[in-house]
Amino acid sequence: MYDVHSVQILVLDEADLLFDKDRPHSYADNVELIINKCTNPKIQRALFSATLDSHVMDLTESFLNMPLQVSIGNGMTNCAENVQQQLVYCGDERAHILLYPFFFFKKKKKKKRGKLIAILKEFEIGLKPPVLIFVQSSKRGVELQIALQKHLPQVIVGVIADHMTTQEKNTAVARFRAGELWFLICTDVLARGMDFLNVETVINYDFPQCTTDYIHRVGRTGRADRVGRALTLWCDVDKPLLRGVVEVIIQANQGHNLPQWMKKLKHFKKLSQTEVSVAKKEKTDRGPIRRGGDYVHGKSAIKNKNIQKGKVQKKKSVPPKNTKKFDSFTQKI
């Protein structure tokens, strides 16, 4: 039995998470109990985290004597400038592949692009592995894995889910570290405390519920002065959470990559502490990830598929209808 009264050094990693009472299953009460039990008069306490907001800093002053603060960067909530951050608008959260080609020609429905189309397009253009893909829940992680395997059977995609045993989760992480697995789908559990030195790309398939979650996710790449890329997909339902991420991108001196209307978001009213608490506890209702129809690459693939179905006559002298629209389609997705 270890006597906590004799502890000389107390280290709290991810301190903002440990003291955050707004999150479900908060650790704050248990952590405060441990701190109060460590009564050694010579004890030294140290707190570490990539994000420490003013609320947590005020709380820590109650048990820190003459604290020395060491920060890296321009503030307490920022990202490294060597990570290229990008926001991609995907329209409707529930849009899926089967609907998209038909809605494209209707201007009112053009926004129904869908996140699955967006991420498949990134695979088509070329993603630099290893890649971490963050989703809101393990259930959505499994759904995304199934969808990617359907459309990209040649790509091996791993997932960390609740139904997996600890050994299976550790095996997936070990394979990702060793380079045997280039794409790993996970939740915010892997956004903290995991040091992946060689992650080239982070994809936020589901928009983070708060700015601190975004910073920790993006922090999985660009480590040890390496260059990384962070791609965040956002939909109409994510607009209330967009302002904080835009501020982080501007702080990293990457505001020139944002449209003008996004830069004006910094003048909008911030979410109150109550609204932030609600956002952390109540996840955004996103619905299931639909696999949809077959994903085809470019105009020629669409034409060849229609030829096989007998919908288009294979004649070189007669160009297919809506050729210009198809060219626009392949350029914009």
C-alpha positions in Angstrom: 0.0 0.0 0.0 1.5 3.3 -1.1 1.3 6.3 1.2 0.2 9.3 -0.8 1.2 11.6 2.1 4.9 11.0 1.3 4.6 11.9 -2.4 7.3 14.4 -3.3 6.5 15.1 -7.0 3.0 15.2 -8.4 2.7 15.4 -12.2 -0.6 16.0 -13.9 -0.6 15.5 -17.7 -3.4 16.8 -19.9 -4.3 19.1 -17.0 -7.1 20.9 -18.8 -8.9 17.6 -19.3 -8.4 16.5 -15.7 -9.9 19.8 -14.3 -12.7 20.2 -16.9 -16.0 19.7 -15.1 -18.0 20.4 -18.2 -17.1 17.1 -19.9 -19.1 13.9 -19.3 -17.5 11.6 -16.8 -15.3 14.4 -15.5 -12.2 13.6 -13.5 -12.1 16.9 -11.7 -13.5 15.7 -8.3 -11.2 12.7 -8.2 -8.2 14.7 -9.1 -8.9 17.3 -6.4 -9.3 14.5 -3.9 -5.8 13.1 -4.8 -4.3 16.6 -4.6 -5.7 17.1 -1.1 -4.3 13.8 0.0 -0.8 14.6 -1.0 0.1 16.7 2.1 3.9 16.5 2.0 5.1 20.0 2.8 8.0 19.7 0.3 5.8 18.4 -2.6 6.4 19.8 -6.1 3.4 19.9 -8.5 3.7 20.2 -12.3 0.9 20.6 -14.9 1.3 19.9 -18.6 -1.1 20.4 -21.5 -1.2 21.8 -25.0 -4.2 23.8 -24.0 -4.8 25.6 -20.7 -7.6 28.2 -20.8 -8.1 30.9 -18.2 -10.8 28.9 -16.4 -8.3 26.1 -15.7 -5.5 28.5 -14.8 -7.7 30.2 -12.2 -8.6 26.8 -10.7 -5.0 25.7 -10.5 -3.9 28.8 -8.5 -5.8 27.3 -5.5 -3.2 24.6 -5.0 0.0 25.9 -6.7 2.4 28.0 -4.7 4.5 30.6 -6.6 3.9 28.8 -10.0 6.3 29.2 -12.9 4.6 29.2 -16.3 6.4 27.9 -19.4 4.6 28.2 -22.7 5.6 27.4 -26.3 4.0 29.4 -29.0 2.0 32.7 -29.1 -0.6 31.7 -26.6 -2.2 29.0 -24.5 -4.5 27.8 -27.3 -2.7 27.7 -30.6 -1.3 25.3 -33.2 2.1 24.9 -34.7 2.8 27.0 -37.8 4.4 24.1 -39.5 1.1 22.4 -39.8 -0.9 23.3 -42.9 -4.5 23.7 -41.8 -7.3 23.6 -44.3 -11.1 23.8 -44.0 -13.3 22.0 -46.6 -17.0 22.8 -46.8 -19.1 19.7 -47.6 -22.7 21.0 -47.4 -25.2 18.6 -46.0 -24.0 16.1 -43.3 -26.4 13.5 -44.5 -25.6 13.7 -48.2 -24.1 10.6 -49.8 -22.6 9.4 -53.0 -25.7 8.0 -54.6 -27.5 11.4 -54.5 -24.6 13.7 -55.4 -24.3 13.2 -59.2 -28.0 13.9 -59.7 -28.1 16.9 -57.4 -25.1 18.6 -59.0 -27.0 19.9 -62.0 -29.6 21.5 -59.8 -28.1 24.7 -58.4 -30.3 24.7 -55.3 -29.0 21.2 -54.4 -25.3 21.8 -55.3 -24.3 22.1 -51.7 -25.2 18.4 -51.1 -21.7 17.2 -51.7 -21.2 15.1 -48.6 -18.1 14.3 -46.5 -17.7 10.9 -48.0 -17.3 12.3 -51.5 -14.8 14.9 -50.1 -12.6 12.3 -48.4 -12.7 9.9 -51.4 -11.6 12.8 -53.6 -8.6 13.4 -51.3 -7.7 9.7 -51.7 -8.0 10.1 -55.4 -5.7 13.2 -55.5 -3.3 11.6 -53.1 -2.9 11.6 -49.3 0.5 11.5 -47.8 0.5 8.7 -45.2 0.5 7.9 -42.4 -3.0 9.4 -41.9 -5.1 9.8 -38.7 -8.8 10.2 -39.3 -10.9 11.5 -36.4 -14.6 10.9 -36.0 -17.1 11.8 -33.4 -17.8 8.2 -32.1 -16.5 4.7 -32.5 -19.7 3.7 -34.2 -19.2 6.3 -36.9 -15.6 5.1 -37.1 -16.7 1.6 -38.0 -19.2 3.0 -40.5 -16.6 5.1 -42.2 -14.2 2.1 -42.3 -16.9 0.0 -44.1 -17.6 2.8 -46.5 -13.9 3.4 -47.4 -13.4 -0.4 -47.9 -16.4 -0.5 -50.2 -15.1 2.3 -52.5 -11.4 1.8 -52.0 -10.8 -2.0 -51.6 -7.1 -1.6 -52.3 -6.6 0.6 -49.3 -6.1 -1.0 -45.9 -7.9 1.2 -43.3 -7.8 0.4 -39.5 -10.1 1.6 -36.8 -10.1 1.9 -33.0 -13.6 1.1 -31.7 -15.3 0.4 -28.4 -16.2 -3.2 -29.3 -12.5 -4.1 -29.7 -10.5 -5.6 -26.9 -7.5 -3.8 -25.4 -5.2 -6.2 -27.2 -6.8 -5.5 -30.5 -6.6 -1.7 -30.0 -2.9 -2.0 -29.0 -2.2 -4.1 -32.0 -3.9 -1.5 -34.3 -1.8 1.3 -32.8 1.4 -0.8 -33.0 0.8 -1.6 -36.7 0.2 2.1 -37.3 3.4 3.0 -35.6 5.3 0.4 -37.5 4.0 1.6 -40.9 2.0 -1.6 -41.6 -1.2 0.4 -41.4 -1.2 3.8 -43.2 -4.8 4.9 -42.4 -6.2 4.7 -38.9 -9.7 5.9 -37.9 -10.1 6.9 -34.2 -11.9 9.2 -31.8 -10.6 11.9 -29.5 -9.1 9.2 -27.3 -6.1 9.1 -29.5 -5.9 12.9 -29.7 -4.2 13.1 -26.3 -1.2 11.3 -24.8 -0.2 9.5 -28.0 3.1 10.5 -29.6 3.1 9.6 -33.3 6.3 11.1 -34.7 5.7 10.4 -38.3 2.0 11.2 -38.9 1.9 13.3 -42.1 -1.8 14.1 -42.3 -4.7 14.5 -39.9 -8.3 14.5 -41.2 -11.1 15.7 -39.0 -13.9 13.8 -40.7 -16.2 15.0 -37.9 -15.8 18.5 -36.8 -14.5 18.8 -33.2 -16.9 19.8 -30.5 -14.6 22.5 -29.1 -11.4 24.4 -30.0 -9.2 22.4 -27.5 -10.2 19.1 -29.2 -9.2 20.6 -32.5 -5.8 21.7 -31.3 -5.1 18.3 -29.7 -6.2 16.5 -32.9 -4.1 18.7 -35.2 -1.2 18.3 -32.7 -0.8 14.6 -33.8 1.0 15.8 -36.9 3.9 18.3 -37.4 5.7 17.0 -34.3 9.4 17.6 -33.6 9.6 20.4 -36.2 8.2 18.2 -38.9 5.8 19.6 -41.6 2.2 18.2 -41.4 -1.2 18.8 -42.8 -4.6 19.0 -41.1 -7.7 18.7 -43.2 -11.1 19.6 -41.5 -14.4 18.8 -43.1 -17.3 20.9 -42.0 -21.0 21.0 -42.8 -23.9 23.3 -42.2 -24.6 21.7 -38.8 -21.0 22.7 -37.7 -21.4 26.5 -38.2 -21.8 27.3 -34.5 -18.5 25.7 -33.8 -16.6 27.2 -36.7 -15.5 30.4 -35.2 -13.0 28.9 -32.7 -11.2 26.9 -35.3 -11.0 29.9 -37.6 -9.3 31.8 -34.8 -6.7 29.1 -34.3 -5.9 29.1 -38.0 -5.5 32.8 -38.0 -3.2 32.7 -35.0 -1.0 30.2 -36.9 -0.5 32.9 -39.6 -2.6 30.9 -42.1 -5.5 33.3 -42.4 -4.7 34.0 -46.0 -6.0 30.6 -46.9 -9.5 31.4 -45.6 -12.3 33.2 -47.5 -13.1 36.8 -46.4 -16.4 35.9 -44.7 -14.6 33.4 -42.5 -12.1 36.0 -41.3 -15.1 38.2 -40.2 -16.2 35.4 -37.9 -13.8 36.7 -35.3 -16.0 39.7 -34.8 -19.0 37.5 -34.0 -20.1 36.7 -30.4 -18.2 33.9 -28.8 -20.0 30.9 -27.3 -20.7 31.4 -23.7 -19.3 29.0 -21.0 -22.7 27.4 -20.8 -22.9 26.9 -24.6 -19.4 25.4 -24.6 -20.4 23.0 -21.8 -23.5 21.9 -23.8 -21.4 21.4 -26.9 -18.9 19.1 -25.0 -21.7 17.0 -23.4 -24.1 16.8 -26.2 -22.6 15.5 -29.4 -23.8 16.9 -32.7 -26.5 14.7 -34.3 -24.9 13.5 -37.5 -26.8 10.4 -38.3 -25.2 7.3 -39.9 -22.4 7.3 -42.5 -24.0 6.0 -45.7 -22.0 4.0 -48.1 -24.1 5.2 -51.1 -23.6 4.1 -54.7 -20.4 3.4 -56.5 -17.8 6.2 -56.5 -16.5 6.8 -60.0 -13.4 8.8 -60.9 -13.8 11.4 -63.6 -15.9 11.8 -66.7 -14.5 8.8 -68.6 -15.4 6.4 -65.8 -19.0 7.8 -65.7 -19.3 7.4 -69.5 -17.9 3.9 -69.6 -20.2 2.8 -66.8 -23.2 4.1 -68.7 -22.0 2.4 -71.9 -21.9 -0.9 -70.0 -25.5 -0.4 -68.9 -26.6 0.4 -72.5 -27.5 4.0 -71.7 -25.0 5.7 -74.1 -24.2 4.6 -77.6 -20.5 4.3 -78.2 -20.0 6.6 -81.1 -17.0 8.9 -81.5 -18.9 11.2 -83.8 -21.7 12.0 -81.3 -20.3 13.7 -78.1 -22.2 12.8 -74.9 -24.6 15.3 -73.6 -23.7 17.8 -70.9 -20.0 17.4 -71.6 -19.2 20.8 -70.2 -21.2 20.1 -67.1 -19.3 16.8 -66.5 -16.0 18.7 -67.0 -17.1 21.2 -64.4 -18.2 18.3 -62.1 -14.8 16.6 -62.3 -12.9 19.8 -61.7 -14.9 20.9 -58.6 -15.2 17.7 -56.6 
